[in-house]
Amino acid sequence: MHDTIQLGDVTVTRVLEWSGPLRMVSDIVPDSTAEGLARLGPDFRNPDTGAYHCAIQSWVLRSEGRTIVVDTGAGNDRDRPQIPVFDHLRTPFLDNLRRAGVEPEDVDLVVNTHVHYDHVGWNTHLVNGEWAPTFPNARYLIPRIDRQYFDPVNEHRRPPARTDADRLRRRGSHLVFADSIVPILDHGLAMLWEDSFRIDRNLTLTPAPGHTPGSSVLRLTSGTDRAFFVGDLVHSPIQVAEPAANSCFCENPAEARATRRRLLDEAAETRALVVPAHFPGHGAAEVRRSGDGYELHNWAAFEPVRVR
């Protein structure tokens, strides 16, 4: 499934990898309130079970003659003991990408907003039993801070894993680094950046730390149009209404809350389209201030993803 909108001189195409229920919203966003959960529509929460509705997707941008893929999903064939639903996943993502008019060889740039399993998976694919870059002609923009933080050789710099669940997640992050980051580094395709990175006149990467140390936002500015590709700054609309509510995956909770508030405030001020990584439904919307938080409105014209 895919479709396209135009923002200034940039076309934005949504390419779906996977959608479905995933744990409970109260597990994914444990800081959320009962009132906030009750307000979530069926695109984002199963009203009977409370399950979190998730989309794993990439955004293909065509800007100034280049083809850019923003986040590369979970990927196929991977050991993911930390999240069994994605363990040895098999999806038609590359076929979906081709239906959007993009062959892997066509991609000029890949943007990983941060180094989590569901944002770097299709960086690579299996070729004769070895992990090889999926997009052989692309350069991969990876936040330098995340490259360092998730490298197992720097394990001593991370907070200690204290529980069995922590140790499983830590093992999972090592597997992600090995199969989705190391091959990009070894093939000399990584472009490590920090502070900010100007891609072209329309697109700039800026830091948005907290979810991970190197989390970033891709900012699109073209003509009168604005968009923020915010990665996992927002997992669920409840975090728009309640910006202090972190996901369970945030590495630095206080920093994540401050970053979310700052970016949502800027989006409301500039009327930027907010494009999270995992929203099903129409996928992206503008925000406006509402009480102590914000609310979504003016949904994008993407064909909606419905989760059953």
Secondary structure, DSSP 8 states (H G I E B T S, - for coil): -EEEEEETTEEEEEEEEEEEEEEEHHHHSTT--HHHHHH--TTTB-TTT-EEEEEEEEEEEEETTEEEEE---S-SS---TTSGGGTT----HHHHHHHTT--GGG--EEE-SS-SHHHHGGGEEEETTEEEESSTT-EEEEEHHHHHHT-GGGGGGS----SHHHHHHHHHHHHHIIIIIHHHHHTT-EEEE-S-EE-SSSEEEEE-TTSSTT-EEEEEEETTEEEEEEETS-SSTHHHHSTT---TT-SSHHHHHHHHHHHHHHHHHHT-EEEESS--BT--EEEEEETTEEEEEEE--S--B---
